[in-house]
Amino acid sequence: MVLPALIALSAVQVAFAQEDGRIIINRVEVWGLFYKGMVIAFTIGAIVMGVIAYVVFRFRESNPKNVAREPTEGGH
């Protein structure tokens, strides 16, 4: 959702910059979009990794809240 909005916003900025008479170097614009996309990707990746680490830590077997109250062996 963020990446398409970012691409659309950058495309609109480039279009209006061309109308103003400024010279646009496409190579620079493409690298700018690439870097913005990479920042977003690393941020989302860090958030996902944080959530995974929290879930693993919270629901580990040695957590006292996750200990079985009754023995489950042989109780099909």
N, C-alpha and C positions, 0 to 999 in steps of 0.2 A: 504494500500500500504506500509506503514511503518512497520507495525507489521510482515507481511510475510518476508520482507527484514531483519528485526532484527532477526527473528527466523532462517532464512537461514544462516546469518552471524555467529550467535552463534553456529549453528551446524557445520559449517566449522571450526571454531576455536576449538571446542571440538575434531573434527576429527584430525586436525593437532597436537593438544596437545597430543593425544594418540600415534601418530607416533613418537613424540620426546621422549617418555619414561616417561613422567610425568603422575602421577596418577590423574585420574579425579573422583571426587565424584559426581555422578549424582544428588544426592539430592541438593547439593549446586548449581549446574548448573540450575536445575529446578527452585529453588527459585530466582536465579539471573534473569532468563527469566521472572518470575512472576513480580518481582519488576520493571524491565524495561518496561514490558507491562502496569503495573499500572501507571507508570510515564507518559507514552504516553497517556493512557486513560484519566487521570486527566487533562493533558495539552489540549487535544482535547475538553474535556468537558468544561474547562474554556473558551476556544475560542468560543465554541458554545453558552455558556451562555452570554458571552460578546456581541456577535452578536445579540442575542435575546433581551438583555437589550437595545442595541442601537436602534434596530428597534422599540421596544415598546416606547422608549423615543422620537424618531424622528417622529413617526406617531401617536402620542397621539391626542385625540380630542381637547385638549386645545391649541394645537400648532397653532399660527396665520396663518401659511401657509396652514393648512388643513381646514380652515373655508370655508363653501360654499358661493359662490358669490351671488347666487340667492336663494330665498326660493324654496324648492322642494316639499312642501306640496300641494297636489292636482294637481300636474303637471305631470300626468302620461303620 
